Amino acid sequence: MTQSTKTKSSNSQHRIVIVGGGAGGLELATRLGKSLGKQGKAKIILVDATLTHIWKPLLHEVAAGTINSFEDELNYFAHASKNYFEFHLGRMKDINRVDKRLILEPLTDETGHEIAPERSLRYDSLVIAIGSTSNDFGTPGAKENCIFLDSRAQADRFQREFLNLYLQAQARAIENPSPQDLNIAIIGAGATGVELAAELHHAAHEFTRYGLNSIDPGNVRITLIEAADRILPVLSKHTSSTATDQLVDFNIQVLTSRRVTAIHKDSVECDGDIFIPATLKVWSAGIKAPDVLKDIAGLETNRINQLVVRATLQTTRDDSIFAFGDCASFTPEGAERAVPPRAQVANQEAIVLAKILKAKLQGKPLPTFSFSDKGSLISLGETNTVGNLIGKINVQGFFARIMYLSLYRLHQVALHGVFKTGVLMFKDLLSRNSGPTLKLH
Ligand SMILES: Cc1cc2nc3c(=O)[nH]c(=O)nc-3n(C[C@H](O)[C@H](O)[C@H](O)COP(=O)(O)OP(=O)(O)OC[C@H]3O[C@@H](n4cnc5c(N)ncnc54)[C@H](O)[C@@H]3O)c2cc1C
């Protein structure tokens, strides 16, 4: 084959561009790469704003320092080269639907220096999977004073600030060895807030083990603030009350029916002029899709910027543009609510979307997505997990813990296959038994 025929055939290949290599997007790129990409039936291109992937449900553990984000991250270039797809570093800025081009922002380094100018990628099918960010509902002071657990960078920032407070306390204790306090407030008691509270409680005990004992774990006051009348409001009452009992046992203050009205440098203000002292403040109440999607290219979006999609995961106004995961809103026929923004939804959608895109390529009728709720599990530290399976069966303890841990392993199997996941599990076991159980740098 001559050079010119080679170029012609690759130019005529169907181009599937996936934006966002998160829980859903990376699984989809890997599936399509290993099938359509490997067989030369389509060119698969993944675009992400960062160079590495970390599974988002691990972020509360990264923030608490109970896992090391460097050990659990995956490099997109390396993964793409092994799985027959192409990776581009870039942040989506817009879509030109007429010319079918995805427009990327200029690429800059940490100092703002431009590495690459604004550029665009041609697509035949475009998949948007850029996840969600926290929704602070415009609460005064939230942006300036809270940390949000939306990305690995933010979780790393929390971990450093948390560690710095212990280092500060240790330095102060040289002059004045009196008991020192640490106040932490978490706004929003959904799964993220509850799991973070439990993880921080666990980390506070671990600091003492490593000699950072100027702050006694008993003096670490963690307050979890929720506007609804119970924590985990979208889960069953049983899960909510079991988790509440466990958090109270951990000495975590659980405040419900409390609306946060403002965040200050050293406190959280609630309805009724109540001020809760807090040095570290984390916002974990509600989500929205990234602002870039608001009114993007005339596509239909809802009030939290999510792209509205049909059962084929196609956007309502453009058959060539698909969306899934947290940034999409799909309401099954006859249902009152859209499917929830969860990793298990992104995973199930990725599996079906791979089939949908293959059918599209073959000119066959498109399969449709239906959500099968496998339940929700909430991790309350190393040994405790509560929740329900298949939406009904309440579980807790060791069995629930194993089910919870298996969610991450299933994500790894989707990316690396069974053998490599086994090797990774073995590596994790070794490093957990040989290294520190808390990240101290
Ligand atoms: C602390 C925490 C704990 C959680 N625990 C659970 C749990 O136990 N179980 C569960 O089911 N769910 C859990 N979730 C929710 C779960 O993480 C999300 O539902 C899931 O990650 C959504 O997958 P996604 O592919 O839609 O988006 P994400 O996994 O968020 O990935 C989005 C990707 O898009 C990239 N991106 C963003 N904007 C752009 C842009 N403009 N251009 C290019 N790339 C972009 C990001 O870098 C990222 O890689 C948790 C979430 C958090 C924060």
PDBQT file of the ligand as one rigid body, heavy atoms in Angstrom, charges set to zero:
ROOT
HETATM    1  C1  LIG A 501     -15.522  11.689  46.814  1.00  0.00    +0.000 C 
HETATM    2  C2  LIG A 501     -16.505  10.996  45.884  1.00  0.00    +0.000 A 
HETATM    3  C3  LIG A 501     -16.958   9.707  46.198  1.00  0.00    +0.000 A 
HETATM    4  C4  LIG A 501     -17.851   9.054  45.334  1.00  0.00    +0.000 A 
HETATM    5  N1  LIG A 501     -18.238   7.784  45.652  1.00  0.00    +0.000 NA
HETATM    6  C5  LIG A 501     -19.034   7.109  44.798  1.00  0.00    +0.000 A 
HETATM    7  C6  LIG A 501     -19.417   5.747  45.086  1.00  0.00    +0.000 A 
HETATM    8  O1  LIG A 501     -19.029   5.191  46.124  1.00  0.00    +0.000 OA
HETATM    9  N2  LIG A 501     -20.206   5.097  44.201  1.00  0.00    +0.000 N 
HETATM   10  C7  LIG A 501     -20.652   5.692  43.044  1.00  0.00    +0.000 A 
HETATM   11  O2  LIG A 501     -21.358   5.049  42.261  1.00  0.00    +0.000 OA
HETATM   12  N3  LIG A 501     -20.311   6.962  42.747  1.00  0.00    +0.000 NA
HETATM   13  C8  LIG A 501     -19.517   7.698  43.582  1.00  0.00    +0.000 A 
HETATM   14  N4  LIG A 501     -19.166   8.986  43.293  1.00  0.00    +0.000 N 
HETATM   15  C9  LIG A 501     -19.661   9.600  42.023  1.00  0.00    +0.000 C 
HETATM   16  C10 LIG A 501     -18.799   9.143  40.846  1.00  0.00    +0.000 C 
HETATM   17  O3  LIG A 501     -17.458   9.463  41.096  1.00  0.00    +0.000 OA
HETATM   18  C11 LIG A 501     -19.271   9.807  39.562  1.00  0.00    +0.000 C 
HETATM   19  O4  LIG A 501     -20.644   9.549  39.383  1.00  0.00    +0.000 OA
HETATM   20  C12 LIG A 501     -18.505   9.270  38.368  1.00  0.00    +0.000 C 
HETATM   21  O5  LIG A 501     -17.109   9.518  38.505  1.00  0.00    +0.000 OA
HETATM   22  C13 LIG A 501     -19.019   9.920  37.075  1.00  0.00    +0.000 C 
HETATM   23  O6  LIG A 501     -18.255   9.464  35.996  1.00  0.00    +0.000 OA
HETATM   24  P1  LIG A 501     -18.057  10.380  34.707  1.00  0.00    +0.000 P 
HETATM   25  O7  LIG A 501     -17.291   9.552  33.726  1.00  0.00    +0.000 OA
HETATM   26  O8  LIG A 501     -19.366  10.936  34.287  1.00  0.00    +0.000 OA
HETATM   27  O9  LIG A 501     -17.188  11.618  35.183  1.00  0.00    +0.000 OA
HETATM   28  P2  LIG A 501     -15.781  11.684  35.926  1.00  0.00    +0.000 P 
HETATM   29  O10 LIG A 501     -15.384  10.385  36.474  1.00  0.00    +0.000 OA
HETATM   30  O11 LIG A 501     -15.888  12.841  36.860  1.00  0.00    +0.000 OA
HETATM   31  O12 LIG A 501     -14.772  12.086  34.747  1.00  0.00    +0.000 OA
HETATM   32  C14 LIG A 501     -14.864  13.291  34.043  1.00  0.00    +0.000 C 
HETATM   33  C15 LIG A 501     -13.576  13.486  33.264  1.00  0.00    +0.000 C 
HETATM   34  O13 LIG A 501     -13.746  14.605  32.396  1.00  0.00    +0.000 OA
HETATM   35  C16 LIG A 501     -12.578  15.435  32.412  1.00  0.00    +0.000 C 
HETATM   36  N5  LIG A 501     -13.014  16.783  32.057  1.00  0.00    +0.000 N 
HETATM   37  C17 LIG A 501     -13.780  17.639  32.785  1.00  0.00    +0.000 A 
HETATM   38  N6  LIG A 501     -14.030  18.762  32.086  1.00  0.00    +0.000 NA
HETATM   39  C18 LIG A 501     -13.391  18.635  30.897  1.00  0.00    +0.000 A 
HETATM   40  C19 LIG A 501     -13.269  19.467  29.731  1.00  0.00    +0.000 A 
HETATM   41  N7  LIG A 501     -13.901  20.659  29.631  1.00  0.00    +0.000 N 
HETATM   42  N8  LIG A 501     -12.533  19.021  28.696  1.00  0.00    +0.000 NA
HETATM   43  C20 LIG A 501     -11.893  17.805  28.756  1.00  0.00    +0.000 A 
HETATM   44  N9  LIG A 501     -11.985  16.978  29.822  1.00  0.00    +0.000 NA
HETATM   45  C21 LIG A 501     -12.728  17.391  30.871  1.00  0.00    +0.000 A 
HETATM   46  C22 LIG A 501     -12.046  15.285  33.833  1.00  0.00    +0.000 C 
HETATM   47  O14 LIG A 501     -10.649  15.566  33.894  1.00  0.00    +0.000 OA
HETATM   48  C23 LIG A 501     -12.359  13.804  34.132  1.00  0.00    +0.000 C 
HETATM   49  O15 LIG A 501     -11.296  12.968  33.772  1.00  0.00    +0.000 OA
HETATM   50  C24 LIG A 501     -18.292   9.694  44.137  1.00  0.00    +0.000 A 
HETATM   51  C25 LIG A 501     -17.844  10.987  43.840  1.00  0.00    +0.000 A 
HETATM   52  C26 LIG A 501     -16.967  11.642  44.700  1.00  0.00    +0.000 A 
HETATM   53  C27 LIG A 501     -16.490  13.048  44.361  1.00  0.00    +0.000 C 
ENDROOT
TORSDOF 0
